[in-house]
Amino acid sequence: MVIGDPYKFAVILDEVPQWNPDSCAFRNGILFYCFAGVLFPKELLNATLSADLHDLLPRMRHIPTDDALFAGNKDEVFKHLCNLLFPHDWDQEEDCRFDLTPLSFSDQNHYVFAVKGSSGVRILANTIPYIPEKSTHDLSNLNTLEAVLSRQEYDDIITALELWSGSNR
């Protein structure tokens, strides 16, 4: 199912019956975000849709409003939000408020953030390599995908995802 406008921003998801034996309580399938016609992530991942949506939908409903982040340079804003999620100071608590990364994405270092502004909702995505020796992500060569939606467009996507989540199976 495609939820939203793929030439602007959409969530593409569907259950794959072959990945779900009859005894399976999970809903395994595919999940992508689409930014201006570009699929994110670029590779197919097995998403546990029931877990991903259960985790993701409440966070989608409660992303913060910050007009400065909404208006900033997309790579710099992505870098800032990534540093909030993964602080360099081990004593600092991670800030997950802007994080819209499905669980199935983060295992492959695909990250998605969103911020509300007075004029809409901005969604940013990137794949960032992890450097195990430094226990950090490489944020030096970002190629951030971006979508800007009206609040109504964004709310419509959330509502459609909730309906899909509740009606299938």
DSSP file (Angstrom, degrees, kcal/mol; ACC not computed):
  #  RESIDUE AA STRUCTURE BP1 BP2  ACC     N-H-->O    O-->H-N    N-H-->O    O-->H-N    TCO  KAPPA ALPHA  PHI   PSI    X-CA   Y-CA   Z-CA
    1    1 A M              0   0    0      0, 0.0    12,-2.4     0, 0.0     2,-0.5   0.000 360.0 360.0 360.0 141.2    0.0    0.0    0.0
    2    2 A V  E     -A   12   0A   0     10,-0.2     2,-0.6     8,-0.0    10,-0.2  -0.936 360.0-169.7-107.7 123.0    1.2    3.5   -0.8
    3    3 A I  E     +A   11   0A   0      8,-2.9     8,-2.7    -2,-0.5     2,-0.2  -0.954  58.0   1.7-117.0 114.7    0.2    6.1    1.8
    4    4 A G  E    S-A   10   0A   0     -2,-0.6     6,-0.2     6,-0.2     3,-0.0  -0.611 104.7 -48.2 106.3-171.2    0.9    9.7    0.7
    5    5 A D  E >>  -A    9   0A   0      4,-1.4     3,-2.6    -2,-0.2     4,-1.5  -0.904  41.4-155.3-104.6 109.4    2.2   11.1   -2.6
    6    6 A P  T 34 S+     0   0    0      0, 0.0    31,-2.9     0, 0.0     4,-0.2   0.719  95.1  58.9 -60.0 -20.5    5.4    9.3   -3.7
    7    7 A Y  T 34 S+     0   0    0     29,-0.3    28,-0.1     2,-0.2     3,-0.0   0.481 125.5  18.7 -86.4  -0.9    6.5   12.4   -5.6
    8    8 A K  T <4 S-     0   0    0     -3,-2.6    28,-1.6    26,-0.1     2,-0.3   0.516 135.9 -37.3-123.1 -74.4    6.4   14.4   -2.4
    9    9 A F  E  <  +AB   5  35A   0     -4,-1.5    -4,-1.4    26,-0.2     2,-0.3  -0.927  64.5 162.7-156.8 135.9    6.5   12.0    0.6
   10   10 A A  E     -AB   4  34A   0     24,-1.7    24,-2.7    -2,-0.3     2,-0.5  -0.986  32.8-132.7-149.2 157.5    4.9    8.6    1.1
   11   11 A V  E     -AB   3  33A   0     -8,-2.7    -8,-2.9    -2,-0.3     2,-0.5  -0.972  23.4-163.8-109.1 127.2    5.1    5.5    3.2
   12   12 A I  E     +AB   2  32A   0     20,-2.8    20,-2.8    -2,-0.5     2,-0.3  -0.959  23.7 149.4-115.3 120.7    5.1    2.3    1.2
   13   13 A L  E     + B   0  31A   0    -12,-2.4     2,-0.3    -2,-0.5    18,-0.2  -0.995  12.6 161.6-149.9 152.2    4.3   -0.9    3.1
   14   14 A D  E     - B   0  30A   0     16,-1.7    16,-2.6    -2,-0.3     2,-0.3  -0.930  37.8-109.2-166.8 149.6    2.8   -4.3    2.7
   15   15 A E  E     - B   0  29A   0     -2,-0.3    14,-0.3    14,-0.2     3,-0.1  -0.592  25.0-143.4 -77.6 142.0    2.7   -7.6    4.3
   16   16 A V    >   -     0   0    0     12,-2.1     3,-2.1    -2,-0.3     4,-0.2  -0.918   6.3-157.3-108.5 105.9    4.5  -10.4    2.4
   17   17 A P  G >  S+     0   0    0      0, 0.0     3,-1.8     0, 0.0    -1,-0.1   0.823  89.7  60.3 -54.6 -35.8    2.5  -13.6    3.0
   18   18 A Q  G 3  S+     0   0    0      1,-0.3    -3,-0.0    -3,-0.1    -2,-0.0   0.709 102.3  53.9 -66.3 -19.1    5.5  -15.9    2.2
   19   19 A W  G <  S+     0   0    0     -3,-2.1    -1,-0.3     9,-0.2     9,-0.1   0.384 101.7  67.4 -93.3   2.7    7.3  -14.3    5.2
   20   20 A N  S <  S-     0   0    0     -3,-1.8    -1,-0.2    -4,-0.2     7,-0.0  -0.833  70.3-157.3-129.7  93.5    4.4  -15.0    7.6
   21   21 A P    >   -     0   0    0      0, 0.0     3,-2.4     0, 0.0    -2,-0.0  -0.273  37.5-103.2 -62.8 158.8    3.7  -18.7    8.4
   22   22 A D  T 3  S+     0   0    0      1,-0.3    -2,-0.0     3,-0.0     0, 0.0   0.820 122.9  52.0 -53.7 -34.3    0.1  -19.3    9.7
   23   23 A S  T 3  S+     0   0    0      2,-0.0     2,-0.4     0, 0.0    -1,-0.3   0.488  85.2 113.5 -82.8  -1.7    1.3  -19.6   13.3
   24   24 A C    <   -     0   0    0     -3,-2.4    -4,-0.0     1,-0.1     0, 0.0  -0.564  46.4-169.8 -78.6 126.4    3.2  -16.3   13.1
   25   25 A A        +     0   0    0     -2,-0.4    -1,-0.1     2,-0.0     2,-0.1   0.616  66.7  81.9 -86.5 -14.5    1.8  -13.5   15.3
   26   26 A F  S    S-     0   0    0     24,-0.0     2,-0.6    23,-0.0    -2,-0.0  -0.430  76.5-133.2 -87.3 165.1    4.0  -10.9   13.6
   27   27 A R        -     0   0    0     -2,-0.1    22,-2.0   -12,-0.0    23,-0.4  -0.788  27.7-171.2-118.9  85.1    3.3   -9.1   10.3
   28   28 A N  E     + C   0  48A   0     -2,-0.6   -12,-2.1    20,-0.2     2,-0.3  -0.535  29.4 109.4 -78.2 142.5    6.5   -9.3    8.3
   29   29 A G  E     -BC  15  47A   0     18,-2.7    18,-3.0   -14,-0.3     2,-0.3  -0.893  61.7 -49.6-176.5-154.0    6.7   -7.4    5.1
   30   30 A I  E     -B   14   0A   0    -16,-2.6   -16,-1.7    -2,-0.3     2,-0.3  -0.810  37.5-178.1-111.6 150.4    8.2   -4.4    3.4
   31   31 A L  E     +B   13   0A   0     14,-0.4     2,-0.3    -2,-0.3   -18,-0.2  -0.949  10.1 160.3-149.5 124.7    8.5   -0.8    4.5
   32   32 A F  E     -B   12   0A   0    -20,-2.8   -20,-2.8    -2,-0.3     2,-0.4  -0.961  29.6-139.7-136.8 155.1    9.9    2.2    2.7
   33   33 A Y  E     -BD  11  40A   0      7,-3.2     7,-3.1    -2,-0.3     2,-0.5  -0.885  20.4-148.8-103.7 149.2    9.7    5.9    2.8
   34   34 A C  E     -BD  10  39A   0    -24,-2.7   -24,-1.7    -2,-0.4     2,-0.6  -0.978  11.1-171.0-124.7 120.7    9.6    7.7   -0.5
   35   35 A F  E >  S-BD   9  38A   0      3,-2.7     3,-2.1    -2,-0.5   -26,-0.2  -0.940  74.3 -32.0-112.4 110.2   11.1   11.2   -0.9
   36   36 A A  T 3  S-     0   0    0    -28,-1.6   -29,-0.3    -2,-0.6    -1,-0.2   0.880 127.9 -42.4  47.2  47.3   10.3   12.9   -4.2
   37   37 A G  T 3  S+     0   0    0    -31,-2.9     2,-0.5     1,-0.2    -1,-0.3   0.452 115.5 115.9  84.0   0.9   10.3    9.6   -6.0
   38   38 A V  E <   -D   35   0A   0     -3,-2.1    -3,-2.7   -32,-0.2     2,-0.2  -0.912  61.1-133.9-108.4 123.7   13.3    8.2   -4.3
   39   39 A L  E     -D   34   0A   0     -2,-0.5    -5,-0.2    -5,-0.2    -7,-0.0  -0.515  21.5-127.9 -75.5 139.8   12.9    5.1   -2.1
   40   40 A F  E    S+D   33   0A   0     -7,-3.1    -7,-3.2    -2,-0.2     2,-0.2  -0.988  90.7  27.7-134.5 125.6   14.5    5.1    1.3
   41   41 A P  S    S-     0   0    0      0, 0.0     4,-0.1     0, 0.0    -1,-0.1   0.621  81.4-145.2 -74.9 172.7   16.2    2.8    2.1
   42   42 A K  S    S+     0   0    0     -2,-0.2     2,-0.3     2,-0.1    -2,-0.1   0.726  77.7  63.3 -78.7 -21.3   17.5    1.8   -1.2
   43   43 A E  S    S-     0   0    0      1,-0.0     2,-0.4    -4,-0.0    -3,-0.0  -0.732  91.4-102.5-106.7 156.7   17.6   -2.0   -0.3
   44   44 A L        -     0   0    0     -2,-0.3     2,-0.4   -14,-0.1    -2,-0.1  -0.583  40.0-173.5 -75.0 128.7   14.8   -4.3    0.6
   45   45 A L        -     0   0    0     -2,-0.4     2,-0.9   -14,-0.2   -14,-0.4  -0.930  30.3-117.4-121.2 148.0   14.6   -5.0    4.3
   46   46 A N        -     0   0    0     -2,-0.4     2,-0.4   -16,-0.1   -16,-0.2  -0.776  38.6-165.0 -83.0 109.2   12.4   -7.5    6.2
   47   47 A A  E     -C   29   0A   0    -18,-3.0   -18,-2.7    -2,-0.9     2,-1.4  -0.819  23.1-141.2 -99.0 133.3   10.3   -5.2    8.4
   48   48 A T  E >>  -C   28   0A   0     -2,-0.4     4,-3.0   -20,-0.2     3,-0.6  -0.761  25.4-169.5 -87.0  90.8    8.3   -6.6   11.2
   49   49 A L  H 3> S+     0   0    0    -22,-2.0     4,-2.8    -2,-1.4     5,-0.4   0.833  77.6  56.2 -58.8 -39.2    5.4   -4.2   10.5
   50   50 A S  H 3> S+     0   0    0    -23,-0.4     4,-1.5     1,-0.2    -1,-0.3   0.915 115.9  37.8 -61.6 -41.3    3.5   -4.9   13.7
   51   51 A A  H <> S+     0   0    0     -3,-0.6     4,-2.1     2,-0.2     5,-0.2   0.919 116.7  51.4 -74.5 -44.7    6.5   -3.9   15.8
   52   52 A D  H  X S+     0   0    0     -4,-3.0     4,-2.5     1,-0.2    -2,-0.2   0.936 115.5  40.5 -59.0 -48.3    7.7   -1.1   13.5
   53   53 A L  H  X S+     0   0    0     -4,-2.8     4,-2.4     2,-0.2    -1,-0.2   0.872 111.3  56.5 -71.8 -36.2    4.3    0.6   13.4
   54   54 A H  H  < S+     0   0    0     -4,-1.5    -1,-0.2    -5,-0.4    -2,-0.2   0.895 117.3  36.4 -59.8 -39.2    3.6    0.0   17.1
   55   55 A D  H  X S+     0   0    0     -4,-2.1     4,-0.7     2,-0.1    -2,-0.2   0.859 121.2  45.8 -78.4 -38.8    6.8    1.8   17.9
   56   56 A L  H  X S+     0   0    0     -4,-2.5     4,-2.3    -5,-0.2     3,-0.2   0.882  98.2  64.6 -79.3 -42.1    6.6    4.5   15.2
   57   57 A L  H  X S+     0   0    0     -4,-2.4     4,-1.6     1,-0.2    -1,-0.2   0.880 101.9  48.3 -59.0 -44.5    3.0    5.8   15.3
   58   58 A P  H  > S+     0   0    0      0, 0.0     4,-0.8     0, 0.0    -1,-0.2   0.902 113.0  49.6 -62.3 -37.2    3.2    7.3   18.8
   59   59 A R  H >< S+     0   0    0     -4,-0.7     3,-0.6    -3,-0.2    -2,-0.2   0.870 107.0  55.1 -67.9 -35.4    6.4    9.1   17.9
   60   60 A M  H >< S+     0   0    0     -4,-2.3     3,-0.7     1,-0.2    -1,-0.2   0.870 106.6  52.0 -63.5 -35.5    4.9   10.4   14.7
   61   61 A R  H 3< S+     0   0    0     -4,-1.6    -1,-0.2     1,-0.2    -2,-0.2   0.701 114.3  42.3 -72.5 -20.0    2.1   12.0   16.6
   62   62 A H  T <<  +     0   0    0     -4,-0.8    -1,-0.2    -3,-0.6    -2,-0.2  -0.008  69.9 143.6-124.5  30.8    4.4   13.8   19.0
   63   63 A I    <   -     0   0    0     -3,-0.7    35,-0.1     1,-0.1    52,-0.1  -0.477  52.1-109.6 -70.8 145.4    7.3   15.3   17.1
   64   64 A P        -     0   0    0      0, 0.0    52,-2.9     0, 0.0     2,-0.5  -0.243  18.6-121.9 -75.0 160.0    8.4   18.7   18.5
   65   65 A T  B     +e  116   0B   0     50,-0.2     2,-0.2    56,-0.0    52,-0.2  -0.894  38.8 157.7 -99.9 128.5    8.0   22.1   16.9
   66   66 A D     >  -     0   0    0     50,-2.9     4,-2.5    -2,-0.5     5,-0.2  -0.772  22.4-167.4-152.6 101.7   11.2   24.0   16.3
   67   67 A D  H  > S+     0   0    0     -2,-0.2     4,-1.6     1,-0.2     5,-0.1   0.819  88.9  56.1 -63.9 -31.8   11.1   26.7   13.7
   68   68 A A  H  > S+     0   0    0      2,-0.2     4,-1.0     1,-0.2    -1,-0.2   0.938 112.3  41.4 -66.3 -45.9   14.9   27.1   13.6
   69   69 A L  H  4 S+     0   0    0      1,-0.2     3,-0.5     2,-0.2    -2,-0.2   0.889 111.6  57.0 -66.7 -38.0   15.4   23.4   12.8
   70   70 A F  H  < S+     0   0    0     -4,-2.5    -1,-0.2    46,-0.3    -2,-0.2   0.860 114.9  37.6 -59.5 -35.4   12.5   23.5   10.4
   71   71 A A  H  < S+     0   0    0     -4,-1.6    -1,-0.2    -5,-0.2    -2,-0.2   0.549  97.5 105.8 -94.8  -9.1   14.2   26.3    8.4
   72   72 A G  S  < S-     0   0    0     -4,-1.0     2,-0.1    -3,-0.5    -3,-0.1  -0.073  85.7 -73.4 -74.0 170.5   17.9   25.2    8.7
   73   73 A N     >  -     0   0    0      1,-0.1     4,-3.0     4,-0.0     5,-0.3  -0.421  45.9-129.0 -59.7 130.5   20.2   23.6    6.1
   74   74 A K  H  > S+     0   0    0      1,-0.2     4,-2.4     2,-0.2     5,-0.2   0.862 104.6  45.5 -60.2 -40.6   19.0   20.0    5.7
   75   75 A D  H  > S+     0   0    0      2,-0.2     4,-2.5     1,-0.2    -1,-0.2   0.911 115.4  47.2 -68.8 -40.7   22.5   18.4    6.2
   76   76 A E  H  > S+     0   0    0      2,-0.2     4,-2.5     1,-0.2    -2,-0.2   0.898 113.5  48.0 -67.1 -40.3   23.2   20.5    9.3
   77   77 A V  H  X S+     0   0    0     -4,-3.0     4,-2.7     2,-0.2     5,-0.2   0.925 111.9  49.6 -65.7 -43.9   19.8   19.8   10.8
   78   78 A F  H  X S+     0   0    0     -4,-2.4     4,-2.5    -5,-0.3    -2,-0.2   0.938 111.7  49.1 -58.9 -46.2   20.2   16.1   10.1
   79   79 A K  H  X S+     0   0    0     -4,-2.5     4,-2.3     1,-0.2    -2,-0.2   0.920 111.9  48.8 -58.7 -45.8   23.6   16.2   11.8
   80   80 A H  H  X S+     0   0    0     -4,-2.5     4,-1.5     1,-0.2    -1,-0.2   0.926 113.1  46.3 -61.3 -46.5   22.3   18.1   14.8
   81   81 A L  H  X S+     0   0    0     -4,-2.7     4,-1.9     1,-0.2    -1,-0.2   0.861 111.2  52.5 -67.2 -35.4   19.3   15.6   15.2
   82   82 A C  H  X S+     0   0    0     -4,-2.5     4,-2.7    -5,-0.2    -1,-0.2   0.903 107.7  51.6 -65.1 -41.0   21.6   12.7   14.8
   83   83 A N  H  < S+     0   0    0     -4,-2.3    -2,-0.2     1,-0.2    -1,-0.2   0.790 107.7  53.1 -68.3 -27.0   23.9   14.1   17.5
   84   84 A L  H  < S+     0   0    0     -4,-1.5    11,-2.7    -5,-0.2    -1,-0.2   0.899 113.0  43.4 -69.2 -40.6   20.8   14.4   19.8
   85   85 A L  H  < S+     0   0    0     -4,-1.9    -2,-0.2     1,-0.3    -1,-0.2   0.872 128.7  29.0 -71.5 -37.2   20.0   10.8   19.3
   86   86 A F  S  < S-     0   0    0     -4,-2.7    -1,-0.3    -5,-0.1    51,-0.2  -0.684  86.1-164.0-123.7  75.6   23.6    9.7   19.6
   87   87 A P        -     0   0    0      0, 0.0    -3,-0.1     0, 0.0     7,-0.1  -0.284  19.9-140.3 -64.9 145.2   25.3   12.2   22.0
   88   88 A H  S    S+     0   0    0     -5,-0.1     2,-0.7     1,-0.0    -4,-0.1   0.797  88.3  78.7 -73.0 -29.1   29.1   12.2   22.1
   89   89 A D  S >  S-     0   0    0      1,-0.2     3,-1.6     4,-0.1    -1,-0.0  -0.737  73.8-153.0 -83.3 115.0   29.0   12.7   25.8
   90   90 A W  T 3  S+     0   0    0     -2,-0.7    -1,-0.2     1,-0.3    -2,-0.0   0.724  93.9  56.9 -63.2 -21.6   28.3    9.3   27.4
   91   91 A D  T 3  S+     0   0    0      2,-0.1     2,-0.3    -3,-0.0    -1,-0.3   0.632  88.6  91.4 -84.7 -13.7   26.7   11.0   30.4
   92   92 A Q  S <  S-     0   0    0     -3,-1.6     2,-0.2     1,-0.1     0, 0.0  -0.650  80.7-122.5 -84.0 136.3   24.2   12.8   28.3
   93   93 A E        -     0   0    0     -2,-0.3     2,-0.1     1,-0.1    -2,-0.1  -0.516  29.9-106.4 -77.5 144.1   20.8   11.1   27.7
   94   94 A E        -     0   0    0     -2,-0.2     2,-0.7    -9,-0.1    -9,-0.2  -0.415  24.0-139.0 -69.9 145.7   19.8   10.5   24.1
   95   95 A D        +     0   0    0    -11,-2.7     3,-0.3   -14,-0.1    -9,-0.1  -0.913  27.0 170.2-109.9 106.3   17.0   12.7   22.8
   96   96 A C    >   +     0   0    0     -2,-0.7     3,-1.3     1,-0.2    -1,-0.1   0.321  45.6 106.6 -97.6   5.6   14.6   10.6   20.7
   97   97 A R  T 3  S+     0   0    0      1,-0.3    -1,-0.2   -34,-0.1   -35,-0.1   0.788  85.5  39.1 -61.7 -29.7   11.9   13.2   20.2
   98   98 A F  T 3  S+     0   0    0     -3,-0.3    16,-2.5   -35,-0.1     2,-0.4   0.487  89.7 115.8 -96.3  -4.5   12.7   13.9   16.5
   99   99 A D  B <   +F  113   0B   0     -3,-1.3    14,-0.3    14,-0.2    -3,-0.0  -0.537  26.5 164.3 -79.5 120.3   13.4   10.3   15.6
  100  100 A L        +     0   0    0     12,-3.1    13,-0.2    -2,-0.4    -1,-0.1  -0.122  30.2 138.1-118.6  33.1   11.1    8.6   13.0
  101  101 A T        -     0   0    0     11,-0.4    10,-0.1     2,-0.0    -2,-0.0  -0.703  52.1-131.4 -83.5 118.5   13.4    5.7   12.3
  102  102 A P    >>  -     0   0    0      0, 0.0     4,-1.5     0, 0.0     3,-1.5  -0.391  22.9-116.2 -62.5 148.1   11.6    2.4   12.0
  103  103 A L  H 3> S+     0   0    0      1,-0.3     4,-1.0     2,-0.2    -2,-0.0   0.869 115.3  57.0 -53.5 -39.9   13.2   -0.4   14.0
  104  104 A S  H 34 S+     0   0    0      1,-0.2    -1,-0.3     2,-0.2     4,-0.2   0.723 106.1  51.5 -68.2 -20.2   14.0   -2.3   10.8
  105  105 A F  H X4>S+     0   0    0     -3,-1.5     3,-1.8     1,-0.1     5,-1.7   0.893  98.9  60.8 -81.1 -42.0   15.9    0.7    9.4
  106  106 A S  H ><5S+     0   0    0     -4,-1.5     3,-1.8     1,-0.3    -2,-0.2   0.796  92.5  65.5 -64.0 -29.5   18.3    1.4   12.3
  107  107 A D  T 3<5S+     0   0    0     -4,-1.0    -1,-0.3     1,-0.3    -2,-0.1   0.777 108.4  42.3 -60.6 -24.4   19.9   -2.0   12.2
  108  108 A Q  T < 5S-     0   0    0     -3,-1.8    -1,-0.3    -4,-0.2    -2,-0.2   0.166 122.8-105.3-107.7  15.5   21.3   -1.0    8.7
  109  109 A N  T < 5S+     0   0    0     -3,-1.8    19,-2.4     1,-0.2     2,-0.5   0.799  72.5 142.4  65.2  32.4   22.2    2.6    9.8
  110  110 A H  E   < - G   0 127B   0     -5,-1.7     2,-0.4    17,-0.2    -1,-0.2  -0.918  29.0-172.9-100.8 125.3   19.2    4.2    8.0
  111  111 A Y  E     - G   0 126B   0     15,-3.0    15,-2.2    -2,-0.5     2,-0.4  -0.941  14.1-170.2-128.6 144.9   17.9    7.1   10.0
  112  112 A V  E     - G   0 125B   0     -2,-0.4   -12,-3.1    13,-0.2   -11,-0.4  -0.998   6.9-179.1-134.2 133.5   14.8    9.4    9.7
  113  113 A F  E     -FG  99 124B   0     11,-2.9    11,-3.0    -2,-0.4     2,-0.3  -0.923   4.9-166.0-129.2 155.8   14.0   12.5   11.6
  114  114 A A  E     - G   0 123B   0    -16,-2.5     2,-0.3    -2,-0.3     9,-0.2  -0.991   4.6-176.0-141.3 150.7   11.1   15.0   11.6
  115  115 A V  E     - G   0 122B   0      7,-2.2     7,-3.0    -2,-0.3     2,-0.3  -0.994  19.6-134.3-144.4 139.8   10.5   18.4   13.0
  116  116 A K  E     -eG  65 121B   0    -52,-2.9   -50,-2.9    -2,-0.3     2,-0.3  -0.710  22.5-176.6 -91.1 146.3    7.4   20.6   13.0
  117  117 A G  E >   - G   0 120B   0      3,-3.2     3,-1.1    -2,-0.3   -50,-0.1  -0.794  46.1 -94.5-127.2 175.8    7.5   24.2   12.1
  118  118 A S  T 3  S+     0   0    0     -2,-0.3     3,-0.1     1,-0.2    -2,-0.0   0.763 126.1  42.6 -64.1 -21.9    4.9   26.8   12.0
  119  119 A S  T 3  S-     0   0    0      1,-0.1     2,-0.3    31,-0.1    -1,-0.2   0.406 125.7 -59.2-106.6   3.0    4.3   26.1    8.3
  120  120 A G  E <   -G  117   0B   0     -3,-1.1    -3,-3.2    30,-0.2     2,-0.4  -0.998  64.2 -53.3 160.5-155.6    4.4   22.3    8.2
  121  121 A V  E     -GH 116 149B   0     28,-3.0    28,-3.1    -2,-0.3     2,-0.5  -0.991  36.3-156.3-128.2 132.0    6.4   19.2    8.9
  122  122 A R  E     -GH 115 148B   0     -7,-3.0    -7,-2.2    -2,-0.4     2,-0.4  -0.934   7.0-166.0-112.4 129.2    9.9   18.5    7.6
  123  123 A I  E     -GH 114 147B   0     24,-3.0    24,-2.1    -2,-0.5     2,-0.4  -0.961   5.6-173.0-118.8 131.2   11.2   14.9    7.3
  124  124 A L  E     -GH 113 146B   0    -11,-3.0   -11,-2.9    -2,-0.4     2,-0.3  -0.955   2.8-178.2-126.2 141.4   14.9   14.2    6.7
  125  125 A A  E     +GH 112 145B   0     20,-2.0    20,-2.8    -2,-0.4     2,-0.3  -0.989   7.7 157.9-142.0 149.9   16.6   10.8    6.0
  126  126 A N  E     -G  111   0B   0    -15,-2.2   -15,-3.0    -2,-0.3     2,-0.6  -0.980  36.1-126.4-162.3 155.0   20.0    9.5    5.5
  127  127 A T  E     -G  110   0B   0     -2,-0.3   -17,-0.2   -17,-0.2    16,-0.2  -0.961  33.3-173.3-105.2 123.0   22.1    6.4    5.6
  128  128 A I        -     0   0    0    -19,-2.4    11,-0.1    -2,-0.6    -2,-0.0  -0.968  21.3-124.7-125.5 123.9   25.1    7.0    7.8
  129  129 A P        -     0   0    0      0, 0.0     9,-3.0     0, 0.0     2,-0.4  -0.307  21.6-132.2 -64.5 145.2   28.0    4.5    8.3
  130  130 A Y  E     -I  137   0C   0      7,-0.2     7,-0.3     5,-0.0     5,-0.0  -0.839   8.4-152.0 -98.6 136.2   28.8    3.4   11.8
  131  131 A I  E >>> -I  136   0C   0      5,-3.6     5,-1.5    -2,-0.4     3,-1.1  -0.871   8.3-170.3-108.9  97.1   32.5    3.4   12.8
  132  132 A P  G >45S+     0   0    0      0, 0.0     3,-0.6     0, 0.0    -1,-0.2   0.862  82.5  59.2 -58.2 -38.8   32.9    0.7   15.5
  133  133 A E  G 345S+     0   0    0      1,-0.3    -2,-0.0     2,-0.1     0, 0.0   0.806 117.8  32.1 -61.9 -28.3   36.4    1.8   16.5
  134  134 A K  G <45S-     0   0    0     -3,-1.1    -1,-0.3     2,-0.2     3,-0.1   0.428 102.5-130.4-106.0  -3.0   35.1    5.2   17.4
  135  135 A S  T <<5S+     0   0    0     -4,-1.0     2,-0.3    -3,-0.6    -2,-0.1   0.905  73.8  96.4  51.0  46.7   31.7    4.1   18.6
  136  136 A T  E   <S-I  131   0C   0     -5,-1.5    -5,-3.6     0, 0.0     2,-0.3  -0.943  75.4-102.2-152.3 170.8   30.1    6.8   16.4
  137  137 A H  E     -I  130   0C   0     -2,-0.3     2,-0.8    -7,-0.3    -7,-0.2  -0.749  33.5-116.7 -99.1 149.5   28.5    7.5   13.0
  138  138 A D        +     0   0    0     -9,-3.0     3,-0.2    -2,-0.3    -8,-0.0  -0.771  36.7 169.5 -87.2 109.8   30.3    9.1   10.1
  139  139 A L        +     0   0    0     -2,-0.8     3,-0.4     1,-0.1    -1,-0.1   0.050  48.3  99.3-106.2  23.5   28.4   12.4    9.5
  140  140 A S  S    S+     0   0    0      1,-0.2     2,-0.4     0, 0.0    -1,-0.1   0.820  83.3  37.5 -84.9 -31.2   31.0   13.8    7.1
  141  141 A N  S    S+     0   0    0     -3,-0.2    -1,-0.2     2,-0.0     2,-0.2  -0.564  78.3 174.7-122.0  68.5   29.4   13.0    3.6
  142  142 A L        -     0   0    0     -3,-0.4     2,-0.1    -2,-0.4   -67,-0.1  -0.489  21.7-178.1 -80.4 143.5   25.7   13.5    4.1
  143  143 A N        -     0   0    0     -2,-0.2     2,-0.2   -16,-0.2   -16,-0.1  -0.622  25.2-165.5-132.6  71.3   23.3   13.2    1.2
  144  144 A T        -     0   0    0     -2,-0.1     2,-0.3   -18,-0.1   -18,-0.2  -0.383  12.1-145.3 -73.5 129.6   20.1   14.0    3.1
  145  145 A L  E     -H  125   0B   0    -20,-2.8   -20,-2.0    -2,-0.2     2,-0.4  -0.672  24.1-167.6 -85.3 148.4   16.7   13.3    1.6
  146  146 A E  E     +H  124   0B   0     -2,-0.3     2,-0.3   -22,-0.2   -22,-0.2  -0.997  19.6 179.5-144.5 142.8   14.0   15.8    2.5
  147  147 A A  E     -H  123   0B   0    -24,-2.1   -24,-3.0    -2,-0.4     2,-0.5  -0.994  10.8-159.9-138.6 140.4   10.3   16.3    2.3
  148  148 A V  E     +H  122   0B   0     -2,-0.3     2,-0.3   -26,-0.2   -26,-0.2  -0.985  19.0 178.0-121.3 122.5    8.2   19.2    3.6
  149  149 A L  E     -H  121   0B   0    -28,-3.1   -28,-3.0    -2,-0.5     2,-0.1  -0.843  32.6-109.9-120.1 154.3    4.5   18.5    4.2
  150  150 A S     >  -     0   0    0     -2,-0.3     4,-2.3   -30,-0.2     5,-0.2  -0.437  39.0-110.2 -70.0 160.4    1.7   20.6    5.4
  151  151 A R  H  > S+     0   0    0      1,-0.2     4,-2.8     2,-0.2     5,-0.2   0.870 120.6  53.8 -61.6 -34.9    0.5   19.5    8.8
  152  152 A Q  H  > S+     0   0    0      2,-0.2     4,-2.5     1,-0.2    -1,-0.2   0.925 107.7  48.7 -66.4 -44.1   -2.7   18.2    7.2
  153  153 A E  H  > S+     0   0    0      2,-0.2     4,-1.7     1,-0.2    -2,-0.2   0.927 114.1  47.3 -59.1 -44.6   -0.8   16.0    4.8
  154  154 A Y  H  X S+     0   0    0     -4,-2.3     4,-2.0     1,-0.2    -2,-0.2   0.934 112.3  48.2 -63.0 -48.0    1.4   14.7    7.6
  155  155 A D  H  X S+     0   0    0     -4,-2.8     4,-2.6     1,-0.2    -1,-0.2   0.864 108.3  55.7 -62.0 -36.4   -1.7   14.0    9.8
  156  156 A D  H  X S+     0   0    0     -4,-2.5     4,-2.3     2,-0.2    -1,-0.2   0.878 106.6  50.4 -63.7 -37.7   -3.4   12.2    6.9
  157  157 A I  H  X S+     0   0    0     -4,-1.7     4,-2.4     2,-0.2    -2,-0.2   0.926 111.1  48.3 -65.5 -44.8   -0.4    9.9    6.5
  158  158 A I  H  X S+     0   0    0     -4,-2.0     4,-2.5     2,-0.2    -2,-0.2   0.933 111.9  49.4 -61.4 -46.2   -0.5    9.0   10.2
  159  159 A T  H  X S+     0   0    0     -4,-2.6     4,-2.3     1,-0.2    -1,-0.2   0.912 111.6  48.8 -60.2 -43.8   -4.2    8.4   10.2
  160  160 A A  H  X S+     0   0    0     -4,-2.3     4,-2.6     2,-0.2    -1,-0.2   0.882 110.9  50.7 -64.9 -38.3   -3.9    6.1    7.1
  161  161 A L  H  X S+     0   0    0     -4,-2.4     4,-2.8     2,-0.2    -2,-0.2   0.903 109.8  50.3 -65.5 -40.4   -1.0    4.2    8.8
  162  162 A E  H  X S+     0   0    0     -4,-2.5     4,-2.2     2,-0.2    -2,-0.2   0.909 111.8  47.9 -63.3 -41.9   -3.1    3.7   11.9
  163  163 A L  H  X S+     0   0    0     -4,-2.3     4,-1.9     2,-0.2    -2,-0.2   0.925 113.4  47.2 -64.1 -44.4   -6.0    2.4    9.8
  164  164 A W  H  X S+     0   0    0     -4,-2.6     4,-1.8     1,-0.2    -2,-0.2   0.934 112.7  49.8 -61.9 -45.5   -3.8    0.1    7.9
  165  165 A S  H  < S+     0   0    0     -4,-2.8    -1,-0.2     1,-0.2    -2,-0.2   0.880 116.4  41.6 -61.5 -39.8   -2.2   -1.1   11.1
  166  166 A G  H  < S+     0   0    0     -4,-2.2    -1,-0.2    -5,-0.2    -2,-0.2   0.731 116.8  46.2 -80.7 -23.7   -5.6   -1.8   12.8
  167  167 A S  H  < S+     0   0    0     -4,-1.9     2,-0.6    -5,-0.2    -2,-0.2   0.719  90.1  85.6 -97.8 -21.4   -7.3   -3.3    9.8
  168  168 A N     <        0   0    0     -4,-1.8    -1,-0.0     1,-0.2    -4,-0.0  -0.724 360.0 360.0 -91.5 125.9   -4.9   -5.8    8.4
  169  169 A R              0   0    0     -2,-0.6    -1,-0.2  -142,-0.0    -2,-0.1   0.347 360.0 360.0  94.5 360.0   -4.9   -9.3    9.9
